[in-house]
Amino acid sequence: MSPLKTGAEASPFADTDWQVVYKLFPLHASGGLGKTFEIEPCPDGQGFEMTVRDAVLIETMEKLIVLHDAGAHPTELVGIDEQGDYLVVKQPLAYPYQDLDEDRLIALERIRAVPCRARFRRTVWILWEHEQAWVLSDLHPGNIMRDADDQPTIIDALLSPLPPALIQSDRLLAEDVEDARALREDRPPATRDVFALISDDDL
């Protein structure tokens, strides 16, 4: 197998004979395995903060399963190596994107993610999968590629579940979750009055 460029979470190795990539996620002594993030309201009440931290095994496995089921690049959980040092996963060999912005949009459409209008410190999207809402981020150039059919795909991302209390605390976030769920369930998005929360006195 040929080593590929190591990412922030895993070390990938390509098996060109079988056209697959094996990714090794190190099991750190601290329990960290890959990355995730915590979401909290900003102290000033204006939006949300995201703090990246090491993930634990179950969180990384959950992320990989959710992305796979949502329609991102297919991912198979191979298991833990015999020494217990790595979680091993397998993906079909992917190829470089052609136009980052356009390919990212198409890849997001494939997993039915919607842009998040609530205020975050970074660009995020909302995804509905496994009967709950997730916030998706970190779609940098290394995470957008093309599959064997030359279709844009997401090979990895940061993903974290959205707690219901957090969703209910922000109108825009709640609406985005509602839209993401409708998209996943093949329903039309809700019709909203854009002037409903605007006072005539403010005009």
For each residue, the residues with C-beta under 8 A, 3 or more apart:
1: 13 14 15 22
2: 13 14 16
3: 6 11 12 13 14
4: 12 13 14 21
5: 12 142
6: 3 10 11 12
7: 10 11 12 142 156
8: 35
9: 25 34 35 60 156
10: 6 7 23 24 25 26 34 89
11: 3 6 7 23 24 26
12: 3 4 5 6 7 21 22 23 24
13: 1 2 3 4 21 22 23 24
14: 1 2 3 4 20 21 93
15: 1 18 19 20 21 22
16: 2 19 93
17:
18: 15
19: 15 16 92 93 148
20: 14 15 90 91 92 93
21: 4 12 13 14 15 90 91 92 93 94
22: 1 12 13 15 78 88 89 90
23: 10 11 12 13 88 89 90 91
24: 10 11 12 13 81 86 87 88
25: 9 10 33 34 60 86 87 88 89
26: 10 11 33 85 86
27: 33 57 80 84 85 86 87
28: 31 32 33 54
29:
30: 54
31: 28 54 56 57
32: 28 53 54 55 56
33: 25 26 27 28 54 55 56 57 59 60 87
34: 9 10 25 54 55 59 60 63
35: 8 9 52 53 54 55 158
36: 52 53 54 55 59 60 63 158 159 160
37: 50 51 52 53 137 158 160
38: 50 51 53 160
39: 48 49 50 135 160 162 163 166
40: 48 49 51
41: 45 47 48 49 166 169
42: 45 46 47 48 49 119
43:
44:
45: 41 42
46: 42 119
47: 41 42 118 119 120 121
48: 39 40 41 42 118 119 120 121 166 170 173
49: 39 40 41 42 121
50: 37 38 39 120 121 122 124 135 137 160
51: 37 38 40
52: 35 36 37 158
53: 32 35 36 37 38
54: 28 30 31 32 33 34 35 36
55: 32 33 34 35 36 59 60 63
56: 31 32 33 59 60
57: 27 31 33 60 61 87
58: 61 62
59: 33 34 36 55 56 62 63
60: 9 25 33 34 36 55 56 57 63 64 87
61: 57 58 64 65 77 87
62: 58 59 65 66
63: 34 36 55 59 60 66 67 157 159
64: 60 61 67 68 75 77 89
65: 61 62 68 69 75 77
66: 62 63 69 70 127 129 130 134 159
67: 63 64 70 72 73 75 111 154 156 157 159
68: 64 65 72 73 74 75
69: 65 66 129 130
70: 66 67 111 112 113 127 129
71: 110 111 112
72: 67 68 75 107 110 111 153 154 155 157
73: 67 68 91 92 94 145 147 153 154 155
74: 68 91 92
75: 64 65 67 68 72 89 90 91
76: 89 90 91
77: 61 64 65 87 89
78: 22 88 89 90
79: 87 88
80: 27 84 86 87 88
81: 24 84 85 86 88
82:
83:
84: 27 80 81
85: 26 27 81
86: 24 25 26 27 80 81
87: 24 25 27 33 57 60 61 77 79 80
88: 22 23 24 25 78 79 80 81
89: 10 22 23 25 64 75 76 77 78
90: 20 21 22 23 75 76 78
91: 20 21 23 73 74 75 76 94 155
92: 19 20 21 73 74 147 148
93: 14 16 19 20 21 148
94: 21 73 91 145 146 147 153 155
95: 145 146 147 150
96: 145 146
97: 100 103 104 141 144 145 146 152
98: 102 103 146
99: 102 103
100: 97 103 104 141 144
101: 104 105
102: 98 99 105 106 152
103: 97 98 99 100 106 107 144 146 152
104: 97 100 101 107 108 139 144 152
105: 101 102 108 109
106: 102 103 109 110 151 152
107: 72 103 104 110 111 139 144 152 153 154
108: 104 105 111 113 125 139 154
109: 105 106 112 113
110: 71 72 106 107 151 152 153 154
111: 67 70 71 72 107 108 127 154
112: 70 71 109 127 128 180 183 184
113: 70 108 109 125 126 127 136 180
114: 125 126 176 179 180 183
115: 125 126 176
116: 120 124 125 126 135 172 173 176
117: 172 173 175 176
118: 47 48 170 172 173 176
119: 42 46 47 48
120: 47 48 50 116 123 124 135 137
121: 47 48 49 50
122: 50 137
123: 120 137 139
124: 50 116 120 135 136 137
125: 108 113 114 115 116 135 136 137 139
126: 113 114 115 116 133 134 135 136 162 173 176 177 179 180
127: 66 70 111 112 113 133 134 135 136 159 180 184
128: 112 132 133 134 177 180 181 183 184 185
129: 66 69 70 132 134 184
130: 66 69
131:
132: 128 129 161 162
133: 126 127 128 161 162 167 177 180 181
134: 66 126 127 128 129 159 160 161 162
135: 39 50 116 120 124 125 126 127 159 160 161 162
136: 113 124 125 126 127 139 157 158 159
137: 37 50 120 122 123 124 125 157 158 159
138: 143 156 157 158
139: 104 107 108 123 125 136 143 144 154 157
140: 143 144
141: 97 100 144
142: 5 7 156
143: 138 139 140 154 155 156 157
144: 97 100 103 104 107 139 140 141 152 153 154 155
145: 73 94 95 96 97 152 153 155
146: 94 95 96 97 98 103 150 151 152 153
147: 73 92 94 95 150 151 153
148: 19 92 93
149:
150: 95 146 147
151: 106 110 146 147
152: 97 102 103 104 106 107 110 144 145 146
153: 72 73 94 107 110 144 145 146 147
154: 67 72 73 107 108 110 111 139 143 144 157
155: 72 73 91 94 143 144 145
156: 7 9 67 138 142 143
157: 63 67 72 136 137 138 139 143 154
158: 35 36 37 52 136 137 138
159: 36 63 66 67 127 134 135 136 137
160: 36 37 38 39 50 134 135
161: 132 133 134 135
162: 39 126 132 133 134 135 166 167 173 177
163: 39 166 167
164: 167 168
165: 168 169
166: 39 41 48 162 163 169 170 173
167: 133 162 163 164 170 173 174 177
168: 164 165 174
169: 41 165 166 173
170: 48 118 166 167 173 174
171: 174 175 197
172: 116 117 118 175 176
173: 48 116 117 118 126 162 166 167 169 170 176 177
174: 167 168 170 171 177 178
175: 117 171 172 178 179 190 192
176: 114 115 116 117 118 126 172 173 179 180
177: 126 128 133 162 167 173 174 180 181
178: 174 175 181 182 189 190
179: 114 126 175 176 182 183 189 190
180: 112 113 114 126 127 128 133 176 177 183 184
181: 128 133 177 178 184 185
182: 178 179 185 187 188 189 190
183: 112 114 128 179 180 186 187 189
184: 112 127 128 129 180 181
185: 128 181 182
186: 183
187: 182 183
188: 182
189: 178 179 182 183
190: 175 178 179 182
191:
192: 175 196
193: 196
194:
195: 198
196: 192 193
197: 171
198: 195 202 203
199: 202 203
200: 203
201:
202: 198 199
203: 198 199 200
